[in-house]
Amino acid sequence: AWRVKSKNRVNAINCFDLDNDGVPELIAGWENGKVEVRNERSGEVMCKDYFQAPIAALIHADYRLDGRSTLMCLTTEGDVRGWLPSTLSGDPSGNSQ
């Protein structure tokens, strides 16, 4: 078990296999606009992103109708950002090393 200490609250939570390794990661959207992708077993932060407004929702579906789910993040101000699963297994940023 693991936990996170923060002065901010989580507004949205979902699971999504962002690194395409077959295991969904825990995605948390915070009231301060931060989005974190964490390993569900260890709690290690795999990547994060920031918005200018609180996160309202984290959802995923095949929005592009191409057979691949897209993770979508929406803020209370109407900002929307999406992420596709990595094409390189184990790397959520999609960067090769």
DSSP file with accessible surface (Angstrom, degrees, kcal/mol):
  #  RESIDUE AA STRUCTURE BP1 BP2  ACC     N-H-->O    O-->H-N    N-H-->O    O-->H-N    TCO  KAPPA ALPHA  PHI   PSI    X-CA   Y-CA   Z-CA
    1    1 A A              0   0  156      0, 0.0     2,-0.3     0, 0.0    40,-0.1   0.000 360.0 360.0 360.0 149.5    0.0    0.0    0.0
    2    2 A W        -     0   0   84      2,-0.0     2,-0.3    41,-0.0    41,-0.1  -0.936 360.0-165.1-142.5 163.0    1.1    3.6   -0.6
    3    3 A R        -     0   0  195     -2,-0.3     2,-0.4     2,-0.0     0, 0.0  -0.970  13.8-134.2-147.8 164.5   -0.3    7.1    0.0
    4    4 A V        -     0   0   55     -2,-0.3     2,-0.5     2,-0.0    -2,-0.0  -0.975  11.4-151.2-124.6 131.7    0.3   10.6   -1.1
    5    5 A K        +     0   0  168     -2,-0.4     2,-0.3     2,-0.0     3,-0.0  -0.891  32.3 147.8-101.9 132.1    0.4   13.6    1.2
    6    6 A S        -     0   0   57     -2,-0.5    -2,-0.0     2,-0.1     0, 0.0  -0.987  53.2-134.2-157.9 152.9   -0.6   17.0   -0.3
    7    7 A K  S    S+     0   0  206     -2,-0.3     2,-0.2     2,-0.1    -1,-0.1   0.602  92.0  74.2 -81.2 -14.2   -2.3   20.2    0.7
    8    8 A N  S    S-     0   0   56     -3,-0.0     2,-0.3     1,-0.0    -2,-0.1  -0.624  80.0-124.8 -98.6 160.8   -4.5   19.9   -2.5
    9    9 A R        -     0   0  164     -2,-0.2    22,-2.6     2,-0.0     2,-0.5  -0.759  19.5-115.1-104.4 151.6   -7.4   17.5   -3.1
   10   10 A V  E     -A   30   0A  66     -2,-0.3    20,-0.3    20,-0.2     3,-0.1  -0.716  28.9-179.5 -81.2 125.1   -7.9   15.1   -5.9
   11   11 A N  E     +     0   0A  65     18,-2.9     2,-0.3    -2,-0.5    19,-0.2   0.686  67.1  18.6 -95.1 -28.1  -10.9   16.1   -8.0
   12   12 A A  E     -A   29   0A  13     17,-1.9    17,-3.1    45,-0.1     2,-0.3  -0.997  60.6-176.3-147.2 146.3  -10.8   13.3  -10.5
   13   13 A I  E     +A   28   0A 105     -2,-0.3     2,-0.3    15,-0.2    15,-0.2  -0.995  12.9 151.4-145.2 144.5   -9.3    9.8  -10.7
   14   14 A N  E     -A   27   0A  46     13,-2.1    13,-3.3    -2,-0.3     2,-0.4  -0.961  35.8-118.1-158.6 171.2   -9.3    7.1  -13.4
   15   15 A C  E     +A   26   0A  64     -2,-0.3     2,-0.3    11,-0.2    11,-0.2  -0.958  35.4 159.7-120.0 140.2   -7.2    4.2  -14.7
   16   16 A F  E     -A   25   0A  13      9,-2.1     9,-2.5    -2,-0.4     2,-1.8  -0.949  44.0-122.8-160.1 136.5   -5.6    4.1  -18.2
   17   17 A D    >   +     0   0   34     -2,-0.3     3,-0.6     7,-0.3     5,-0.1  -0.570  43.8 161.0 -83.5  80.3   -2.8    2.2  -19.7
   18   18 A L  T 3  S+     0   0    6     -2,-1.8    68,-3.1     1,-0.2    -1,-0.2   0.834  71.4  47.6 -73.6 -33.3   -0.7    5.2  -20.8
   19   19 A D  T 3  S-     0   0    6      4,-0.3    71,-2.0    -3,-0.2    72,-0.5   0.439 104.7-127.6 -91.2   2.5    2.6    3.4  -21.2
   20   20 A N    <   +     0   0   83     -3,-0.6    69,-0.1    69,-0.2    -2,-0.1   0.818  69.2 128.8  61.2  36.7    1.0    0.5  -23.2
   21   21 A D  S    S-     0   0   68      2,-0.3    -1,-0.1    68,-0.1    -3,-0.0   0.330  83.0-104.2-102.0   5.5    2.4   -2.2  -21.0
   22   22 A G  S    S+     0   0   62      1,-0.2    -5,-0.1    -5,-0.1    67,-0.0   0.385  95.5  97.9  89.6  -4.3   -0.9   -4.0  -20.5
   23   23 A V  S    S-     0   0   62     -7,-0.1    -2,-0.3     0, 0.0    -4,-0.3  -0.969  74.6-125.7-119.8 119.6   -1.3   -2.6  -16.9
   24   24 A P        -     0   0   62      0, 0.0    16,-0.3     0, 0.0    -7,-0.3  -0.361  21.1-140.3 -64.9 139.7   -3.4    0.5  -16.3
   25   25 A E  E     -A   16   0A   4     -9,-2.5    -9,-2.1    14,-0.1     2,-0.5  -0.639  21.4-108.4 -92.4 158.3   -1.8    3.4  -14.5
   26   26 A L  E     -AB  15  38A  38     12,-2.4    12,-2.9    -2,-0.2     2,-0.5  -0.782  32.8-161.4 -87.5 123.1   -3.6    5.5  -11.9
   27   27 A I  E     -AB  14  37A   0    -13,-3.3   -13,-2.1    -2,-0.5     2,-0.4  -0.935   7.3-171.2-108.9 124.7   -4.4    8.9  -13.2
   28   28 A A  E     -AB  13  36A   8      8,-2.5     8,-2.5    -2,-0.5     2,-0.5  -0.967  10.3-160.3-120.5 132.1   -5.1   11.7  -10.7
   29   29 A G  E     -AB  12  35A   0    -17,-3.1   -18,-2.9    -2,-0.4   -17,-1.9  -0.953  18.8-153.9-110.7 124.6   -6.4   15.2  -11.5
   30   30 A W  E >   -A   10   0A  14      4,-3.0    25,-1.8    -2,-0.5     3,-1.8  -0.596  26.8-117.1-103.0 160.0   -5.9   17.7   -8.7
   31   31 A E  T 3  S+     0   0   56    -22,-2.6   -21,-0.1     1,-0.3    -1,-0.1   0.705 113.9  60.5 -66.9 -18.6   -7.6   20.9   -7.6
   32   32 A N  T 3  S-     0   0   70    -23,-0.2    -1,-0.3     2,-0.1    19,-0.1   0.344 124.1-100.2 -91.4   7.2   -4.4   22.9   -8.4
   33   33 A G  S <  S+     0   0    0     -3,-1.8    18,-2.0     1,-0.3     2,-0.3   0.446  77.9 137.0  92.8   1.5   -4.5   21.8  -12.0
   34   34 A K  E     - C   0  50A  34     16,-0.2    -4,-3.0    18,-0.1     2,-0.4  -0.600  36.3-162.4 -85.7 140.7   -1.9   19.0  -11.8
   35   35 A V  E     -BC  29  49A   4     14,-2.9    14,-2.2    -2,-0.3     2,-0.4  -0.995  11.7-169.2-118.9 126.1   -2.4   15.7  -13.5
   36   36 A E  E     -BC  28  48A   6     -8,-2.5    -8,-2.5    -2,-0.4     2,-0.5  -0.942  15.6-155.5-118.7 140.7   -0.3   12.8  -12.3
   37   37 A V  E     -BC  27  47A   7     10,-2.8     9,-3.4    -2,-0.4    10,-1.2  -0.972  25.2-176.4-110.9 120.4    0.3    9.3  -13.8
   38   38 A R  E     -BC  26  45A  32    -12,-2.9   -12,-2.4    -2,-0.5     2,-0.3  -0.923  34.0-109.8-122.5 146.2    1.3    6.8  -11.1
   39   39 A N     >  -     0   0   52      5,-2.4     4,-2.2    -2,-0.4   -14,-0.1  -0.557  30.6-139.4 -65.2 126.3    2.3    3.2  -11.1
   40   40 A E  T  4 S+     0   0   89    -16,-0.3    -1,-0.1    -2,-0.3   -15,-0.1   0.790  95.9  41.9 -67.4 -25.2   -0.6    1.5   -9.4
   41   41 A R  T  4 S+     0   0  204      1,-0.1    -1,-0.2     3,-0.1    -2,-0.0   0.928 128.5  23.0 -85.6 -47.5    1.6   -0.9   -7.4
   42   42 A S  T  4 S-     0   0   64      2,-0.1    -2,-0.2   -40,-0.0     3,-0.1   0.689  90.3-131.2 -94.8 -23.0    4.4    1.4   -6.2
   43   43 A G     <  +     0   0    5     -4,-2.2    -3,-0.1     1,-0.3     2,-0.0   0.445  50.8 156.5  82.6   0.8    2.7    4.8   -6.4
   44   44 A E        -     0   0  128     -6,-0.1    -5,-2.4     1,-0.1     2,-0.5  -0.331  49.1-116.4 -62.4 134.0    5.8    6.1   -8.2
   45   45 A V  E     -C   38   0A  48     -7,-0.2    -7,-0.2     1,-0.2     3,-0.1  -0.636  32.2-178.7 -73.7 120.3    5.0    9.2  -10.4
   46   46 A M  E     -     0   0A  51     -9,-3.4     2,-0.3    -2,-0.5    -1,-0.2   0.799  64.9 -24.5 -90.6 -35.4    5.6    8.2  -14.0
   47   47 A C  E     -C   37   0A  40    -10,-1.2   -10,-2.8    45,-0.1    -1,-0.4  -0.960  59.5-160.9-166.6 164.6    4.8   11.6  -15.5
   48   48 A K  E     -C   36   0A 112     -2,-0.3     2,-0.3   -12,-0.2   -12,-0.2  -0.981   2.2-166.8-150.8 161.0    2.8   14.7  -14.8
   49   49 A D  E     -C   35   0A  48    -14,-2.2   -14,-2.9    -2,-0.3     2,-0.4  -0.928  14.5-135.9-144.3 163.1    1.3   17.7  -16.5
   50   50 A Y  E     -C   34   0A 122     -2,-0.3     2,-0.3   -16,-0.2   -16,-0.2  -0.974  11.5-170.1-131.0 141.9   -0.2   21.0  -15.4
   51   51 A F        -     0   0   11    -18,-2.0     4,-0.1    -2,-0.4    -2,-0.0  -0.798  31.7-123.0-117.1 166.6   -3.2   23.1  -16.3
   52   52 A Q  S    S+     0   0  186     -2,-0.3   -18,-0.1     2,-0.1   -19,-0.1   0.514  94.0  45.0 -87.2  -5.1   -4.1   26.6  -15.2
   53   53 A A  S    S-     0   0    6    -20,-0.2    -2,-0.2     1,-0.0     3,-0.1  -0.897 100.2 -78.5-135.2 161.5   -7.4   25.6  -13.7
   54   54 A P        -     0   0   46      0, 0.0    22,-2.3     0, 0.0     2,-0.3  -0.260  51.9-106.3 -58.9 146.7   -8.7   22.8  -11.4
   55   55 A I  E     -D   75   0B   0    -25,-1.8    20,-0.3    20,-0.2     3,-0.1  -0.611  35.5-179.9 -76.9 130.9   -9.2   19.4  -13.0
   56   56 A A  E     -     0   0B  52     18,-3.2     2,-0.3    -2,-0.3    19,-0.2   0.780  61.2  -2.0 -99.7 -36.4  -12.9   18.6  -13.5
   57   57 A A  E     -D   74   0B  33     17,-1.8    17,-2.5   -45,-0.1     2,-0.4  -0.997  43.8-155.8-158.4 150.6  -12.8   15.1  -15.1
   58   58 A L  E     +D   73   0B   8     -2,-0.3     2,-0.3    15,-0.2    15,-0.2  -0.988  33.4 160.3-126.3 118.1  -10.5   12.4  -16.5
   59   59 A I  E     -D   72   0B  66     13,-2.5    13,-3.7    -2,-0.4     2,-0.4  -0.919  21.1-159.0-136.5 158.9  -12.2   10.2  -19.1
   60   60 A H  E     +D   71   0B  77     -2,-0.3     2,-0.3    11,-0.2    11,-0.2  -0.999  25.1 130.7-144.0 143.3  -11.2    7.8  -21.8
   61   61 A A  E     -D   70   0B  36      9,-1.3     9,-2.8    -2,-0.4     2,-1.8  -0.949  67.1 -78.1-168.9 174.8  -12.8    6.4  -24.9
   62   62 A D    >   +     0   0   56     -2,-0.3     3,-1.1     7,-0.3     7,-0.2  -0.522  58.6 159.8 -85.8  70.9  -12.2    5.9  -28.7
   63   63 A Y  T 3  S+     0   0  107     -2,-1.8    -1,-0.2     1,-0.3     6,-0.1   0.782  71.5  49.6 -67.5 -29.2  -12.9    9.6  -29.5
   64   64 A R  T 3  S-     0   0  145      4,-0.4    -1,-0.3    -3,-0.2    -2,-0.1   0.454 103.5-129.9 -90.4  -1.4  -11.0    9.4  -32.8
   65   65 A L  S <  S+     0   0  152     -3,-1.1    -2,-0.1     3,-0.1     4,-0.1   0.858  74.4 119.2  54.8  40.1  -12.8    6.2  -33.9
   66   66 A D  S    S-     0   0   69      2,-0.3    -1,-0.1     0, 0.0     3,-0.1   0.228  91.1 -99.2-115.1  10.4   -9.5    4.6  -34.8
   67   67 A G  S    S+     0   0   68      1,-0.2     2,-0.4    -5,-0.1    -5,-0.1   0.456  93.4 103.2  88.8  -1.0   -9.7    1.7  -32.4
   68   68 A R        -     0   0   96     -7,-0.0    -4,-0.4    17,-0.0    -2,-0.3  -0.964  68.8-126.3-119.9 133.2   -7.5    3.3  -29.7
   69   69 A S        -     0   0   47     -2,-0.4     2,-0.4    -7,-0.2    -7,-0.3  -0.457  19.4-151.6 -72.3 145.8   -8.7    4.9  -26.5
   70   70 A T  E     -D   61   0B   9     -9,-2.8    -9,-1.3    14,-0.1     2,-0.5  -0.972  11.6-133.8-117.0 132.0   -7.6    8.5  -25.7
   71   71 A L  E     -DE  60  83B   1     12,-2.8    12,-2.4    -2,-0.4     2,-0.4  -0.768  27.6-164.5 -82.6 125.1   -7.2    9.8  -22.2
   72   72 A M  E     -DE  59  82B  41    -13,-3.7   -13,-2.5    -2,-0.5     2,-0.4  -0.941   9.6-163.1-116.9 136.5   -9.0   13.2  -21.9
   73   73 A C  E     -DE  58  81B   0      8,-3.0     8,-2.0    -2,-0.4     2,-0.4  -0.972   7.8-170.2-118.3 131.4   -8.5   15.7  -19.2
   74   74 A L  E     -DE  57  80B  54    -17,-2.5   -18,-3.2    -2,-0.4   -17,-1.8  -0.951   6.8-151.3-122.8 140.9  -11.0   18.5  -18.7
   75   75 A T  E >   -D   55   0B   8      4,-2.1     3,-1.6    -2,-0.4   -20,-0.2  -0.634  31.8-108.4-105.5 168.9  -10.7   21.5  -16.4
   76   76 A T  T 3  S+     0   0   81    -22,-2.3   -21,-0.1     1,-0.3    -1,-0.1   0.674 120.1  56.0 -67.5 -17.0  -13.4   23.7  -14.7
   77   77 A E  T 3  S-     0   0  146    -23,-0.3    -1,-0.3     2,-0.1   -22,-0.1   0.377 124.0-100.8 -95.1   0.3  -12.5   26.5  -17.2
   78   78 A G  S <  S+     0   0   58     -3,-1.6     2,-0.2     1,-0.3    -2,-0.1   0.499  70.5 147.5  96.0   3.0  -13.2   24.3  -20.2
   79   79 A D        -     0   0   75      2,-0.0    -4,-2.1     1,-0.0     2,-0.4  -0.504  26.8-165.9 -70.6 143.3   -9.6   23.4  -21.2
   80   80 A V  E     +E   74   0B  84     -6,-0.2     2,-0.3    -2,-0.2    -6,-0.2  -0.996  12.2 172.8-133.1 136.3   -9.3   19.9  -22.8
   81   81 A R  E     -E   73   0B  92     -8,-2.0    -8,-3.0    -2,-0.4     2,-0.3  -0.996  11.2-160.4-141.4 143.6   -6.1   17.9  -23.4
   82   82 A G  E     -E   72   0B  37     -2,-0.3     2,-0.4   -10,-0.2   -10,-0.2  -0.919   5.3-163.0-128.4 152.8   -5.8   14.3  -24.6
   83   83 A W  E     -E   71   0B  61    -12,-2.4   -12,-2.8    -2,-0.3     3,-0.1  -0.999   8.7-150.7-133.8 132.6   -3.1   11.7  -24.5
   84   84 A L        -     0   0   54     -2,-0.4   -14,-0.1   -14,-0.2     3,-0.1  -0.674  39.7 -89.3 -91.4 155.3   -2.8    8.5  -26.6
   85   85 A P        -     0   0   24      0, 0.0   -66,-0.2     0, 0.0   -67,-0.2  -0.299  55.2 -93.1 -60.2 148.9   -1.1    5.4  -25.2
   86   86 A S        -     0   0    8    -68,-3.1     4,-0.1     1,-0.1     7,-0.1  -0.261  19.3-144.9 -61.4 146.6    2.6    5.3  -25.9
   87   87 A T  S    S+     0   0  112      4,-0.1     2,-0.6     1,-0.1    -1,-0.1   0.584  90.7  67.5 -86.2 -11.8    3.8    3.5  -29.0
   88   88 A L  S >  S-     0   0   69      3,-0.4     3,-1.7     7,-0.0     6,-0.2  -0.944  95.1-121.0-108.7 115.8    6.9    2.4  -27.0
   89   89 A S  T 3  S+     0   0   90     -2,-0.6   -69,-0.2     1,-0.2   -68,-0.1  -0.279  92.9  16.3 -58.3 131.8    6.0    0.0  -24.2
   90   90 A G  T 3  S+     0   0   48    -71,-2.0    -1,-0.2    -4,-0.1   -70,-0.1   0.399 103.0  93.9  90.8  -3.6    7.1    1.2  -20.8
   91   91 A D    X   -     0   0   23     -3,-1.7     3,-1.4   -72,-0.5    -3,-0.4  -0.855  48.1-173.8-126.5  98.5    7.6    4.9  -21.7
   92   92 A P  T 3  S+     0   0   26      0, 0.0    -1,-0.1     0, 0.0   -45,-0.1   0.737  85.4  57.9 -65.0 -19.2    4.5    7.1  -21.1
   93   93 A S  T 3  S-     0   0   67      2,-0.1     3,-0.1   -47,-0.1   -74,-0.0   0.684 103.9-128.5 -82.2 -17.2    6.2   10.2  -22.7
   94   94 A G    <   +     0   0   33     -3,-1.4     2,-0.3     1,-0.3    -5,-0.1   0.513  61.8 138.5  82.6   2.5    6.7    8.3  -26.0
   95   95 A N        -     0   0  105     -7,-0.1    -1,-0.3     1,-0.0     2,-0.2  -0.617  49.3-134.8 -83.1 138.8   10.4    9.3  -26.0
   96   96 A S              0   0  102     -2,-0.3    -1,-0.0    -3,-0.1    -8,-0.0  -0.630 360.0 360.0 -87.2 153.5   12.9    6.7  -27.1
   97   97 A Q              0   0  213     -2,-0.2    -1,-0.0     0, 0.0     0, 0.0  -0.752 360.0 360.0-122.0 360.0   16.0    6.3  -25.0
